[in-house]
Amino acid sequence: MNMKDKLSKLVEKSQAAYVELRYHSREQKKIEIVRGDVEDLHSSTYSGIGVRVLHDGVWGFSSTSKMDDKDIINTIQRAEKAARITSRLKTQKVGEIGDVIPCSGVFRAEVNDSVTDHPIEKKIELLKELDSEMRNKKSINSAKCLWNEMQDDKFIVNSFGTEVEIHDEKVDFYTIAYANLHGEKISGIESRGVTGGWDDLFAKSTPHEMADKAVGSAQRLLKAEHPKGGPAKVILNPELVGLIAHEAIGHTVEADFVLSGSVAQDKLGKKVASELVTLVDHGVADPHAAGWTPVDDEGTLSQRTELIKDGVLKGYLCDLETARVLEMTPRGNARAYQYSDPPIIRMTNTFIETGEYGVDEMIEETKDGYYLEGAKGGQADANAEFTFGVEKAWRIENGELTELLRGVSISGSGFDVLRSVDAVADNFEFSMGSGYCGKFQSAKVDGGGPNMRCEATVGGK
Amino acid sequence: MIEEGIKECLEQLKKKGLTGDVYGIRSRILSYSIMNGEVSDSNEYEDMGLGIRVFKDGRVGFGYCAPGKEEIGVKRAIELTSLSPKTEMELPMGEKPPAVKTYDKKVERAMDDGIEIAQQMVDGASSVDDDILPSRGTLKIASGNVIVGNTKGLFYSQDGSIITGGVAATLPGEKTSLMASESSSSRKYDIDFEEVGIAAGERVVSMKDLAEIPGDKIPVILSPDAMGILIHFGLLPSFDGENVRKGKSVYEDRVGDEVAAGYIDLVEDPTSNWGLGSFPFDDEGVLSSPVSLISGGILDNFFYDLKEAVQSGTKSTANGVRPSFKSPPQIGSRNVMMSGEDIPREELFAGRTILVDNVMGAHTSSPASGDFSVVANPAWLVEDGIKKGRLEGLMISGNLPGSLHTMELGDDHKKIYDSIGSATINIELPSVKLKDVTISGK
């Protein structure tokens, strides 16, 4: 009996009102080359089953790495016990979880030239070659190359009759060149992460072109100065637009945060951004976006969610439970990173839609400001207050890019920043695919958009 | 099961004439979530696995597996040795580990009362003000066993336990909701979780009134939570032996120099009983002992694991750590403790100061220079210890190694246990007053 049939049979063993069994197997390879040495090399396979039940109006979750029927039944019973204990005190019980349409089918990522067909020896050889190339360039004293690939197989069955099979392949790749300026480490980073294979990863730039770009960035930043801090007009590149969409806005419209009092609570139908802004989350917006999620881990098919439409807050990201509470439709945002994680509300591919401005036109119109490119990590809170590191910043003076700056950060309130948007460009790029979101558990996500002009606080040294 | 698995892996390695070590963990974890004013759901699971490191022809390979799959794990680790560079490393011999208290059976027993314990945080926060919503929170109770063995006959086993809980209290504000949180962690079942909730509640109530960000330079006092995060990202990387050797630390060639005020000690002590990162051995089987990083303001030592110790021509300081059994060992801090003059609160807060309870963006600090620029939220203007109003949109920036020369330390020592991204923060320290911080904001 195959795993899907086995799980379908075991779903009937539970006394709970709702049962969800998720088998998840992951093959993962990670390579890290630092200054010519293999610093980290992993190859692993792990698999298990996550069990979630809704019993007496309360969720219970448990998991096991053992696949015998007896172990799986024990795990179902542990999940039921967990739910029973919690139900002693919980007053806001989860009611019926709605008229959920069972989902069935086989979903495969679109993979052009699977990375599994490239031997690990060849990948190490390529990364060492790139590392060496970068270190041989002027002013570059260190380099790092990272490779991370994951192949996932999932079977999800639940009491609604859902029977889903998902086969996914995701890969991300980094080239980082380091230069040293009076003891301060300056880095140039080029990275890309996709759903797909070798050809999809390197569709825009070859690995050598990426390494060259990383070197060029580090070399140019060596001559850059720190900016003066303060509020400023800024033009964000697609990566930073994606980061604002995800980190500063996206988390505040996740229904679990909304119900916990995020800044987006009670804002539905209200103007929260410039009318130039339409912000969307969609699991299948692009077959190669890193957050490709055709069906979520509750078995819900992905649908496009317009969170902000022409500046007005239109929706929240929900799972089965919160969709019922908020009277919305679940659209495939309940995700679990590995079998031992319960599904929680997550973004997939989050982006701002294109406008009509040319990027050059946007710069030419700006008398005094900054052009910001590349994200170096970000953090935000439930009030949409955020702070992001920026890789490169150019001063804009009288419509021209002038001085290059380094050590730049931007901060502000996400919604205030979106209210200040006065130009959205006609380009578009998903460019956050090499990163992970870390809300309680990891998740592969993507984000992006066009270039966008707005106001934010620029911080420097 | 873990013990048998480790023995099986080591046996297979010995049969093949190879050396290596195996790290195994079995832990039972129970967690409860608090959401929207009540304990919402629970998750109980067992984490179990083996991390296998193999040495073949001077090269190292790493693999991991579940117990029962030892053959696959060993095979995979051996395969990867051919792709790795030559690595010099001497595995330790078995000795008698130091006695370190890391396990309290009351923590394991508390799993049966987990929901009531989580409820105490909800009740505590709600008791402060009728309008407070304990909006989010987590209680996590874990206990388990860690075993490290190697082909030289070393075989150490120790039980550990931890209970950690935190709650965020939300109050409706004029423009946006106000939110503040409090958390506490211990290896013993000795936390008053109602007090944790009350602290979160009182903190959010104190955020109601606003104050202007001062235009002049005044001292900034960081709570243990805020300072712990800053130290983790802005100071501890400079104590990583590999960073020091590669010139990525402000402390390169500075052992013996005065790098802090004479009253400051910074110690890595995994032998401290009940320390959150304490354990009698590290994840490579090196026995723990206290390591002085800064003593009386003088730079003493750095963190080393087995591999870096060879590279740097020194001994491992028992700082080979693994984020999980799925990762090979890497250099990391375990149970850092910072101490100083223990200035009483009323003295530390004398005059006009700014109190910062949490910071955002500490991960953007420069690990090489210790420069930081972070959003401080929540933060208050304080006069003689009394909060005068919350400071909205405050940013603080400075340089942590530089601040060590002038900072003052309070007497409210707290064990901080936090995680940001993949980083686990594990530091014991008091509130710290920084006098050379640049403040800016809206």
Interface residues (C-beta under 8 A of the other chain):
Chain A: D37 V38 D40 L41 H42 S43 S44 T45 Y46 V58 W59 G60 F61 S62 S63 T64 S65 R78 A79 K81 A82 A83 I85 T86 R88 L89 K90 T91 Q92 I120 E121 I124 S142 N180 G183 E184 K185 G229 G230 P231 D256 F257 L259 S260 G261 S262 V263 Q265 S340 P342 K376 G377 G378 Q379 A380 D381 A382 N383 E385 F386 T387 F388 G389 G407 S409 S411 G438 T457 G459 G460 K461
Chain B: Y32 M35 N36 G37 E38 V39 S40 D41 S42 N43 E44 Y45 E46 D47 M48 G49 G61 F62 G63 Y64 C65 A66 I72 R76 E79 L80 L83 S84 P85 G114 I115 E116 Q119 L133 S135 R136 A168 T170 P172 T176 S177 M179 K246 G247 K248 V250 K326 S327 P328 M360 G361 H363 T364 S366 P367 A368 S369 D371 S373 V374 V375 N377 G393 M395 S397 I420 G421 S422 S440 K442
